[in-house]
Structures are given as C-alpha cells and as structure tokens.
C-alpha cells in the first residue's frame, strides 16, 4: 500500500507536502548542507495540527482504521520473517507492536512512543525486514541511533530476526576495532547489504563519500528521536535526509517524545501515523522505585557498599553516574574494596567498550558502572536493579530505570539523594510522571 502523501518533486511548490523539499541523490553533494537561514526549516510548511497525546488506543493510529493486531500471524508477515520472530523469543506482540508494525508495513510515516522494554526495536526491525527485497543486494533501509552500542544492538536484532531471510545488516559506527574499520565496512557494503544500522556521523560520512548508495533506500528509522534531534545530532540527521529518495518512509521512535520533537518530526514527514502514550502512563509498572537520602555526597559510597552486600541474589546491576570522571572514580574505589565491577563510558576505546558490553551481556560481570551512554535502548534482560548514584534529568530518568524490568520482568530502581536539591529533583520526577518514589525500606534484601 502506497503512502497517501508524497514528498514534493523538484518542480513542486513548497506547500504541496508536509515533507521538507530536498535534492535527489543525483544532485551535487556540495549543496547538501542545511543552513539555519531561510534555506532550512523556513522553507517547510508548518503543521497546524496538534500532536495526539492520547494513550495507546486504536484512535491514536491516526489515518488508519486497523485495530490492534494481537498476534504476529495476523499481521500478514513473510513466513521466513515470522519464523525468525518466534526463534528470537517473541510469542505475542506487545502493545506498541500490535499498533505500530502494520502501519509501517503499509508504508506510512510514523511517530511511535512506548515504554522502555516493550519491544520498540522489534517494531522497526520487523517493519524493515518485511519491506526489503531480499534478492537485491542494495541498501534499502537506514536505522540511525545516538550511540555506537545501540546501533550495534539494533544491527544484531535485525540480523537475528532476519536469520531465515538471507538478509544482511551492517553496523556503521565511529571508532576502530581490531575486527572492524571503515575499510572493512566498505568491503562488506560492496559485497551487498540490505540494511545499515549506524550513528549519524559515520553514516553521513559514508554517504557523502558515496560508499553507501542511497538510490534504493525506502525507509529511514530514527531511534531515540528526542536524544538525536535535541542533543547535537539534528544537522547530521538533516544532512542524511537530504540524500535520500523523495519517497523514503520515515519512522521516529523513542520512549519520550516531547511536543517540540513531534512538531519537528512532522516537518519532514507526510501525514505521520502517531502511536503515543500519555506522560502519566510512561512510568514503568514493573519497576519498583525508591530513593535513599544519603544526606552528604561522601556518604553515597558507604550506602552503595551496604546495598552491594545485600544484593547478592540480584542477577545484574547498572549504576549510573553523571560524568565520566565519576564513573572512573567509583570503579576504582569499588575495586579497591574488592568488589567485582566493570565500567564503560564514551572516552573508552571502541574495542574496550565492546569487550565490556560482551562481558556484561554474557553474565561475566554482574555490576556495570556507566554514564548515560548506556541509558538509551540497550537491552540486557538479566538486569534487575538500576542505581542512580547521581540523579538524572526528568526525561532521562525513564531511559535509565528502563534498563531493568525489560519485557514485563520485575525490576528495582534506587535513587541516591545527597542534598536538598536532589530531593527537589526527585519530587520533580514524581510530578513529571505522576508517580511516587518511596524511601527504600529497611528490609531491602527481602524485596529482591
């Protein structure tokens, strides 16, 4: 089924579509940049409709009369794809999958929001795998992520679910490892791949150097859209968008999508389907949330050590700090105390980060100390405890605690407060999500 709204051709007027006018892939690459002057967003028609902020009801799939499809068999998927879905471990589609996969299959642009741990990655992975032509070795879909780890995870999910389809997805991310470099990526693409999962900087560079041919691309996925568009990657996203064919389907997915992000996305999407949840529905029901008033910053470490000794039966734990320096400090202090921990942040070499991730995924390490580089979309199903050693922002809070309680499993989130300002931050988070973050009970060990 074709989309009802098309992007304007070179001779169309600006007002003919809600999508941003851009050059075709054959146009000169020298003029692909989007400037902040009248040549950029001022050329785009402003949307006058307000974003749908209702819950996950059938009415939230605007422009689509289909009700929620409660089984994967009922979606009309390719048999080889269906086999891959079940082999991956899925049995029944989650709420977001029931409502979002079918419109993607129908070619609709989409803005999709759902809680962490409910299978958002599978939504666009299944949509991509259903839409691509497996007998064609050309790149047909791009999936963009804000971090290298998330891009690598997305690539693994697509390859795993597409295992029976003769599909090849490659990850294009910054950093060089012993087994992976730009030259090896180029050789792999030349041999033939259908999907590229990567970070905006590397993907844009590969397109600009014409190592990724965009003429056959039919779908662009922007994962963690709020993070991508609001924190420094907007221009790179728009640069990539300019190279794509005018009929490219655009999918924006994230756990949080504030109004300004929905409005921004609508500027280069044609009548997008919206599957959104209310802010007060975003709190994760499967995660019990607590706080500890440590009173002073220096007492946080002692409290953490006490918790560590009580959590011996916890599968795996993620501890979040706000700075790389704090991660390194806490990692060193815990190791001095003979605690077995690992750490990861953005200053580490790619080889080292991958080694840490592989060890944590396999269960080789039980505690990971990290920054928000790990707070977006990374899925390790054994994680059952998240500790915010430093408190996050209101929006980032959901992403952090969402590392536990994956796919309906029970999880615990503990927030450390060391000042009156920290208590105010916790109260602000409570108001933001309409939740209660209770003091941690004295019998914490019995909760595990």
C-alpha positions in Angstrom: 0.0 0.0 0.0 1.4 3.3 -1.0 1.6 6.3 1.2 -1.2 8.8 0.6 1.2 11.8 0.7 4.3 12.1 -1.4 7.3 14.4 -0.9 7.5 17.3 -3.4 9.5 16.8 -6.6 12.0 19.4 -7.8 9.2 21.2 -9.6 6.6 21.0 -6.9 5.7 24.0 -4.7 6.7 24.1 -1.1 3.1 23.9 0.1 2.3 20.7 -1.7 3.5 18.5 1.1 4.3 18.5 4.8 7.7 17.0 4.0 10.8 19.1 3.6 11.9 19.9 0.0 15.3 18.3 -0.7 17.6 17.4 -3.5 17.6 14.0 -5.1 20.6 11.6 -4.7 21.9 12.6 -8.1 22.2 16.3 -7.1 25.6 17.8 -6.4 26.8 16.8 -2.9 28.3 20.3 -2.5 24.9 21.8 -1.7 23.5 19.2 0.6 24.0 21.2 3.8 21.0 22.6 5.6 21.7 26.2 6.7 19.9 27.8 9.6 18.8 30.7 7.3 15.8 30.8 5.0 17.1 27.7 3.1 16.4 25.4 6.0 13.3 25.0 8.1 11.8 28.2 7.0 11.1 26.5 3.6 9.0 23.9 5.3 5.3 24.1 5.8 4.4 24.4 9.5 1.9 21.9 10.8 -1.2 23.4 12.3 -2.5 20.2 13.9 -1.7 19.4 17.5 0.1 16.1 18.3 -2.1 13.3 19.6 -1.2 12.8 23.2 -3.7 10.1 24.0 -2.9 6.7 25.3 -2.2 3.5 23.3 -5.8 3.3 22.0 -6.9 2.4 18.4 -7.8 6.0 17.8 -4.2 7.1 18.3 -3.3 5.4 15.0 -4.5 8.5 13.0 -5.4 7.9 9.4 -5.5 4.1 9.9 -8.7 2.2 10.6 -6.9 -1.1 11.7 -7.4 -2.1 15.3 -4.6 -3.6 17.4 -3.4 -6.9 15.9 -2.9 -9.2 18.8 -0.9 -11.9 17.0 2.1 -11.9 14.7 0.3 -14.4 12.4 -2.5 -11.8 11.9 -0.1 -9.2 10.5 0.5 -10.8 7.2 4.2 -11.2 7.6 6.5 -13.2 5.4 6.8 -16.8 6.6 10.5 -16.6 7.0 10.2 -13.4 9.0 7.5 -15.0 11.2 9.9 -17.9 11.8 12.7 -15.5 12.8 10.4 -13.6 15.2 9.5 -16.8 17.1 13.1 -18.0 17.0 14.2 -14.7 18.6 11.9 -15.5 21.5 8.8 -13.4 20.9 5.5 -15.1 21.5 2.9 -12.3 21.5 3.3 -8.7 20.2 3.4 -6.0 22.9 1.0 -3.0 22.8 3.3 -0.9 20.7 4.0 -3.8 18.3 0.2 -4.6 18.0 -0.4 -1.0 16.8 2.7 0.1 15.0 4.0 -2.7 12.9 1.1 -2.9 10.4 1.1 0.9 9.5 4.9 0.6 8.9 4.2 -2.3 6.6 1.7 -0.2 4.8 4.4 2.4 4.0 3.1 5.1 6.5 5.4 7.6 8.1 5.3 7.1 11.9 6.0 8.8 15.2 5.9 6.0 17.8 6.3 6.2 21.5 6.2 3.5 24.1 7.7 2.5 27.4 11.2 1.2 27.6 11.5 -2.6 27.4 8.3 -3.1 25.4 9.9 -4.0 22.1 10.3 -0.7 20.2 13.4 -2.0 18.4 11.5 -5.0 17.2 8.8 -2.7 15.8 11.0 -1.1 13.2 13.2 -4.2 12.7 10.1 -6.2 11.7 8.9 -3.3 9.6 12.3 -3.1 7.8 12.6 -6.8 7.2 9.0 -7.0 5.8 9.6 -4.2 3.4 13.0 -5.0 1.9 13.6 -7.2 -1.2 15.9 -10.0 -0.1 17.1 -10.8 -3.6 18.5 -7.3 -4.0 22.0 -6.6 -2.6 21.5 -2.8 -2.4 21.0 -0.8 0.8 17.2 -0.4 1.3 16.9 0.9 4.9 18.9 3.1 7.3 18.4 2.8 11.1 20.1 5.6 13.0 21.0 5.6 16.7 22.5 8.1 19.1 25.2 5.7 20.4 27.5 3.1 19.0 26.3 0.5 21.4 22.6 1.0 20.5 23.5 0.9 16.8 25.4 -2.4 17.2 22.5 -3.8 19.3 20.0 -2.8 16.6 22.1 -4.5 13.9 22.2 -7.7 16.0 18.4 -7.7 16.4 17.8 -7.2 12.7 20.2 -9.9 11.7 18.8 -12.3 14.4 15.1 -11.8 13.5 16.0 -11.9 9.8 18.1 -15.1 10.2 15.9 -17.1 7.9 15.5 -14.4 5.2 19.0 -14.2 3.7 19.2 -10.6 4.9 22.4 -8.7 5.8 22.6 -5.8 8.2 25.8 -4.0 8.9 26.7 -1.6 11.7 28.5 1.7 10.7 29.7 3.4 13.8 32.6 5.6 14.9 35.7 4.1 16.4 38.0 1.5 15.1 38.4 -2.1 16.5 40.7 -5.0 15.5 37.8 -6.7 13.7 36.1 -3.6 12.3 37.1 -0.4 10.4 35.9 1.9 7.7 37.7 -0.2 5.1 36.1 -3.4 6.3 32.6 -1.7 6.3 33.2 -0.5 2.7 34.1 -4.0 1.6 31.1 -5.5 3.3 28.7 -3.0 1.7 30.3 -3.6 -1.7 29.6 -7.3 -1.3 25.9 -6.5 -0.7 23.8 -5.5 2.3 20.2 -4.5 2.6 20.2 -2.6 5.9 22.7 -0.2 7.6 22.4 0.5 11.3 24.7 3.3 12.5 25.4 6.6 14.1 24.6 9.7 12.2 28.2 10.9 11.8 29.6 7.7 10.4 26.6 7.1 8.1 26.7 10.6 6.8 30.4 10.3 6.0 29.8 7.0 4.2 27.0 8.5 2.2 29.0 11.7 1.4 31.9 9.6 0.2 29.5 7.5 -1.9 30.2 4.3 -0.1 26.5 4.0 0.7 24.4 4.3 -2.4 21.1 5.9 -1.3 19.1 5.5 -4.5 17.3 2.2 -3.3 16.7 3.4 0.3 13.0 3.1 1.1 13.0 3.5 4.9 14.8 5.8 7.4 14.4 5.0 11.1 15.5 7.5 13.7 15.7 5.6 17.0 15.7 7.6 20.3 14.5 10.6 18.3 14.4 13.1 21.2 18.1 12.4 22.0 19.1 12.6 18.4 17.3 15.8 17.5 17.8 17.8 20.7 21.4 16.9 21.6 23.6 17.9 18.8 22.8 15.5 16.0 20.0 17.4 14.3 22.1 18.8 11.5 23.7 15.4 10.7 20.2 13.9 10.5 19.0 16.6 8.1 22.2 16.1 6.0 21.5 12.4 5.7 17.8 13.1 4.9 18.8 15.3 2.0 20.5 12.5 0.2 17.5 10.1 0.4 14.9 9.4 -2.3 11.9 11.6 -2.1 9.6 8.7 -1.3 11.6 7.4 1.7 9.4 6.3 4.6 10.4 8.0 7.9 10.0 6.3 11.3 10.7 8.2 14.6 10.8 6.1 17.7 11.6 6.8 21.3 10.4 6.3 24.9 9.9 10.1 25.3 8.7 12.4 22.6 8.0 16.0 23.8 5.8 18.2 21.7 8.6 20.1 20.2 10.1 16.8 18.9 6.8 15.7 17.4 6.4 19.1 15.7 10.0 18.9 14.4 9.5 15.4 13.0 6.2 16.4 11.3 8.1 18.9 9.2 9.7 16.2 7.2 7.1 13.5 7.4 3.9 13.1 5.4 0.7 12.8 7.5 2.5 10.5 10.0 0.7 7.9 12.0 1.1 8.6 15.7 1.2 6.0 18.3 1.7 7.9 21.5 1.2 7.4 25.2 0.3 9.9 27.9 3.1 11.2 30.1 1.5 9.7 33.2 1.4 6.3 31.5 5.2 6.3 30.9 6.1 5.2 34.4 7.2 1.6 34.3 4.7 -0.5 36.3 7.1 -3.5 36.5 9.8 -1.4 38.3 9.6 -0.6 42.0 11.2 2.8 42.5 12.8 4.0 45.7 15.1 6.7 47.0 17.7 6.9 49.8 18.6 10.2 51.4 22.4 9.9 51.9 22.5 13.5 53.2 26.1 14.1 52.1 27.9 13.3 48.8 30.7 11.5 50.6 28.2 9.1 52.2 26.9 7.8 48.9 29.8 5.4 48.6 29.2 3.8 52.0 25.5 3.4 51.2 26.3 1.8 47.9 28.6 -0.7 49.6 25.9 -1.6 52.0 23.4 -2.2 49.1 26.0 -4.2 47.3 26.4 -6.7 50.1 22.5 -7.1 50.3 22.1 -7.7 46.6 24.0 -10.9 46.2 21.0 -12.6 44.6 20.4 -9.8 42.1 21.2 -11.1 38.5 22.9 -7.9 37.2 23.0 -4.2 38.3 23.6 -1.0 36.4 24.9 2.0 38.3 24.6 5.4 36.6 26.8 8.4 37.2 26.5 11.8 35.5 30.2 12.2 34.5 32.9 10.0 33.1 35.2 11.1 35.8 32.8 9.9 38.5 32.5 6.6 36.7 36.2 6.1 36.8 36.5 7.2 40.4 33.7 4.9 41.6 35.0 1.9 39.6 38.4 2.3 41.2 37.0 2.7 44.7 34.9 -0.4 44.5 37.7 -2.4 43.1 39.9 -1.2 46.0 37.2 -2.6 48.2 37.4 -6.0 46.5 34.1 -5.6 44.7 33.8 -7.1 41.3 32.6 -4.4 38.9 33.2 -3.2 35.3 32.7 0.3 33.8 32.0 1.9 30.5 31.8 5.5 29.1 32.3 7.4 25.9 36.0 8.2 26.4 36.9 4.5 26.3 38.2 3.0 23.0 35.7 1.1 21.0 37.4 -2.2 21.4 37.3 -1.8 25.2 33.6 -0.7 25.2 32.7 -3.8 23.1 34.6 -6.1 25.4 32.8 -4.6 28.5 29.4 -4.9 26.7 30.1 -8.5 25.7 31.1 -9.5 29.2 28.1 -7.9 30.8 25.7 -9.4 28.3 27.1 -12.9 28.8 26.9 -12.5 32.6 30.7 -12.5 33.0 30.3 -9.3 35.1 27.5 -8.6 37.5 27.8 -4.8 38.1 28.3 -2.2 35.4 29.1 1.5 36.2 28.3 3.8 33.4 27.1 7.2 32.1 24.0 7.9 30.1 25.8 6.4 27.1 24.1 3.2 28.4 20.8 4.8 29.3 19.2 4.6 25.9 17.7 1.4 24.5 20.5 -1.0 25.5 18.8 -4.3 26.3 20.3 -6.8 28.7 17.3 -8.8 30.0 19.1 -10.0 33.2 19.4 -6.5 34.6 17.0 -6.3 37.6 18.5 -3.4 39.6 19.3 0.1 38.5 21.0 2.6 40.9 21.1 6.3 40.1 24.3 7.2 42.0 23.8 10.6 40.5 20.3 11.7 39.7 19.3 12.2 36.0 17.1 14.8 34.4 13.4 14.2 34.3 13.4 12.9 30.7 16.5 10.8 31.2 15.1 9.1 34.3 12.7 6.9 32.3 15.5 5.8 30.0 17.8 4.9 32.9 15.4 2.9 35.0 14.1 1.2 31.9 17.3 -0.8 31.8 15.6 -3.1 34.4 12.1 -4.6 34.1 12.6 -5.5 30.4 9.5 -7.0 28.7 7.4 -7.1 31.9 10.0 -8.6 34.2 10.2 -7.2 37.7 12.9 -4.6 38.4 14.0 -2.2 41.1 15.3 1.4 40.7 17.1 3.2 43.6 17.9 6.9 43.5 20.6 8.4 45.7 19.9 11.9 47.1 22.7 13.9 48.8 21.3 17.4 49.1 18.1 19.4 49.3 18.4 20.0 45.6 18.5 16.2 45.0 15.3 15.8 47.0 13.7 18.6 44.9 14.8 16.7 41.7 13.1 13.5 43.0 9.9 15.4 43.7 10.1 16.9 40.2 10.5 13.5 38.7 7.5 12.3 40.7 5.4 15.2 39.4 6.6 14.7 35.8 5.5 11.1 35.7 2.7 11.2 38.3 4.4 8.6 40.4 5.7 8.1 44.0 9.4 7.3 44.6 9.2 5.9 48.2 12.0 5.8 50.7 13.9 2.5 50.5 12.6 0.1 53.1 15.0 -1.2 55.8 14.3 -4.7 54.7 15.7 -4.1 51.2 17.1 -7.6 50.9 13.7 -9.1 51.2 12.5 -7.2 48.2 15.0 -8.9 45.9 
